């Protein structure tokens, strides 16, 4: 840290981790590199599940409802880059 400060590189200690982490909390997801799993919080799964069930029961949706459903699923895709870390051998 001292060397970085001498070089003029500022690090906000409260915004990041200086040491390597095996369990990462990011945007509501937990990525556990040690055990090799990705945890999606229950409230996020419930929201997406509810929207997809609504879609299956009534395939005729307003554009706003369809957009909301697509965005809910897309929000889960934030975790996808981390899955590659867990599956590469």
GROMACS elastic network, one bead per residue, 0.5 to 0.9 nm:
[ bonds ]
;  ai    aj funct       b0    kb
    1     4     6  0.51434   500
    1     5     6  0.62250   500
    1     6     6  0.86515   500
    1    11     6  0.81674   500
    1    18     6  0.88106   500
    2     5     6  0.50656   500
    2     6     6  0.61687   500
    2     7     6  0.86245   500
    3     6     6  0.50406   500
    3     7     6  0.62364   500
    3     8     6  0.87184   500
    3     9     6  0.87119   500
    4     7     6  0.50218   500
    4     8     6  0.63565   500
    4     9     6  0.51686   500
    4    10     6  0.71507   500
    4    11     6  0.81632   500
    5     8     6  0.50215   500
    5     9     6  0.53106   500
    5    10     6  0.60965   500
    5    11     6  0.80434   500
    6     9     6  0.74200   500
    7    10     6  0.87992   500
   11    14     6  0.87570   500
   11    15     6  0.83331   500
   11    16     6  0.83468   500
   12    15     6  0.54932   500
   12    16     6  0.69646   500
   13    16     6  0.58195   500
   13    17     6  0.70863   500
   13    18     6  0.75416   500
   14    17     6  0.80095   500
   17    20     6  0.71588   500
   17    21     6  0.76413   500
   18    21     6  0.88807   500
   21    24     6  0.64152   500
   21    33     6  0.84851   500
   22    31     6  0.80013   500
   22    32     6  0.60021   500
   22    33     6  0.50556   500
   22    34     6  0.56423   500
   22    35     6  0.88637   500
   23    30     6  0.69033   500
   23    31     6  0.56523   500
   23    33     6  0.60394   500
   23    34     6  0.71500   500
   24    29     6  0.80790   500
   24    30     6  0.56963   500
   24    31     6  0.50800   500
   24    32     6  0.64264   500
   24    33     6  0.80291   500
   25    28     6  0.65778   500
   25    29     6  0.57157   500
   25    31     6  0.64462   500
   25    32     6  0.87632   500
   26    29     6  0.53023   500
   26    30     6  0.64968   500
   26    31     6  0.78615   500
   26    79     6  0.87207   500
   27    30     6  0.84917   500
   27    78     6  0.81641   500
   27    79     6  0.87929   500
   28    39     6  0.89585   500
   28    40     6  0.73715   500
   28    41     6  0.68805   500
   28    44     6  0.87633   500
   29    38     6  0.71832   500
   29    39     6  0.58469   500
   29    40     6  0.53046   500
   29    41     6  0.66651   500
   29    76     6  0.89817   500
   29    78     6  0.88517   500
   29    79     6  0.71115   500
   30    37     6  0.82497   500
   30    38     6  0.58140   500
   30    39     6  0.50555   500
   30    40     6  0.68956   500
   30    41     6  0.83386   500
   31    36     6  0.77559   500
   31    37     6  0.61741   500
   31    39     6  0.64655   500
   31    79     6  0.83909   500
   31    82     6  0.71373   500
   31    83     6  0.84592   500
   31    86     6  0.87359   500
   32    35     6  0.57431   500
   32    36     6  0.55734   500
   32    37     6  0.53013   500
   32    38     6  0.62258   500
   32    39     6  0.80743   500
   32    86     6  0.85233   500
   33    37     6  0.67695   500
   33    38     6  0.84768   500
   33    85     6  0.78598   500
   33    86     6  0.64751   500
   34    37     6  0.82054   500
   35    86     6  0.89888   500
   36    83     6  0.88520   500
   36    85     6  0.87548   500
   36    86     6  0.54293   500
   36    87     6  0.80198   500
   37    83     6  0.81482   500
   37    86     6  0.70508   500
   38    79     6  0.78094   500
   38    82     6  0.79619   500
   38    83     6  0.72185   500
   38    86     6  0.84217   500
   39    42     6  0.89447   500
   40    43     6  0.85103   500
   40    44     6  0.68427   500
   40    45     6  0.68974   500
   40    76     6  0.80884   500
   40    79     6  0.85309   500
   41    44     6  0.55368   500
   41    45     6  0.65959   500
   41    46     6  0.88742   500
   42    45     6  0.51244   500
   42    46     6  0.60857   500
   42    47     6  0.86541   500
   43    46     6  0.51043   500
   43    47     6  0.62596   500
   43    48     6  0.87958   500
   44    47     6  0.52799   500
   44    48     6  0.64122   500
   44    49     6  0.85748   500
   44    72     6  0.83658   500
   44    76     6  0.80269   500
   45    48     6  0.52971   500
   45    49     6  0.59149   500
   45    50     6  0.84461   500
   45    76     6  0.87055   500
   46    49     6  0.50588   500
   46    50     6  0.59732   500
   46    51     6  0.85731   500
   47    50     6  0.52645   500
   47    51     6  0.63327   500
   47    52     6  0.87330   500
   47    72     6  0.74901   500
   48    51     6  0.51784   500
   48    52     6  0.61619   500
   48    53     6  0.85865   500
   48    69     6  0.71810   500
   48    72     6  0.57550   500
   48    73     6  0.62420   500
   48    76     6  0.87307   500
   49    52     6  0.51743   500
   49    53     6  0.60907   500
   49    54     6  0.85791   500
   50    53     6  0.51801   500
   50    54     6  0.62236   500
   50    55     6  0.86836   500
   51    54     6  0.51101   500
   51    55     6  0.62910   500
   51    56     6  0.88274   500
   51    65     6  0.86490   500
   51    66     6  0.89634   500
   51    68     6  0.82294   500
   51    69     6  0.56856   500
   51    72     6  0.80576   500
   52    56     6  0.62774   500
   52    57     6  0.86763   500
   52    69     6  0.69679   500
   52    73     6  0.89191   500
   53    56     6  0.50980   500
   53    57     6  0.61834   500
   53    58     6  0.85141   500
   54    57     6  0.51939   500
   54    58     6  0.59829   500
   54    59     6  0.79171   500
   55    58     6  0.52254   500
   55    59     6  0.51330   500
   55    60     6  0.78005   500
   55    61     6  0.73690   500
   55    66     6  0.80780   500
   55    69     6  0.81643   500
   56    59     6  0.58284   500
   58    61     6  0.68619   500
   61    64     6  0.80097   500
   61    65     6  0.60747   500
   61    66     6  0.61039   500
   62    65     6  0.52434   500
   62    66     6  0.62329   500
   62    67     6  0.85496   500
   63    66     6  0.50593   500
   63    67     6  0.59886   500
   63    68     6  0.85003   500
   64    67     6  0.50909   500
   64    68     6  0.61564   500
   64    69     6  0.86888   500
   65    68     6  0.50184   500
   65    69     6  0.62472   500
   65    70     6  0.87041   500
   66    69     6  0.50952   500
   66    70     6  0.62204   500
   66    71     6  0.85799   500
   67    70     6  0.51394   500
   67    71     6  0.60734   500
   67    72     6  0.85577   500
   68    71     6  0.51656   500
   68    72     6  0.61596   500
   68    73     6  0.87891   500
   69    72     6  0.51663   500
   69    73     6  0.64533   500
   69    74     6  0.86093   500
   70    73     6  0.52840   500
   70    74     6  0.60552   500
   70    75     6  0.86011   500
   71    75     6  0.59861   500
   71    76     6  0.87868   500
   72    75     6  0.52206   500
   72    76     6  0.69287   500
   73    76     6  0.54162   500
   73    77     6  0.68779   500
   74    77     6  0.50340   500
   74    78     6  0.73481   500
   75    78     6  0.58591   500
   75    79     6  0.84186   500
   76    79     6  0.60367   500
   76    80     6  0.77240   500
   77    80     6  0.51035   500
   77    81     6  0.80346   500
   78    81     6  0.69519   500
   78    82     6  0.82391   500
   79    82     6  0.54810   500
   79    83     6  0.66641   500
   80    83     6  0.51178   500
   80    84     6  0.70307   500
   81    84     6  0.56318   500
   81    85     6  0.72135   500
   82    85     6  0.52091   500
   82    86     6  0.67308   500
   83    86     6  0.50840   500
   83    87     6  0.63118   500
   83    88     6  0.87264   500
   84    87     6  0.51328   500
   84    88     6  0.59536   500
   85    88     6  0.57574   500
   85    89     6  0.88464   500
   86    89     6  0.83527   500
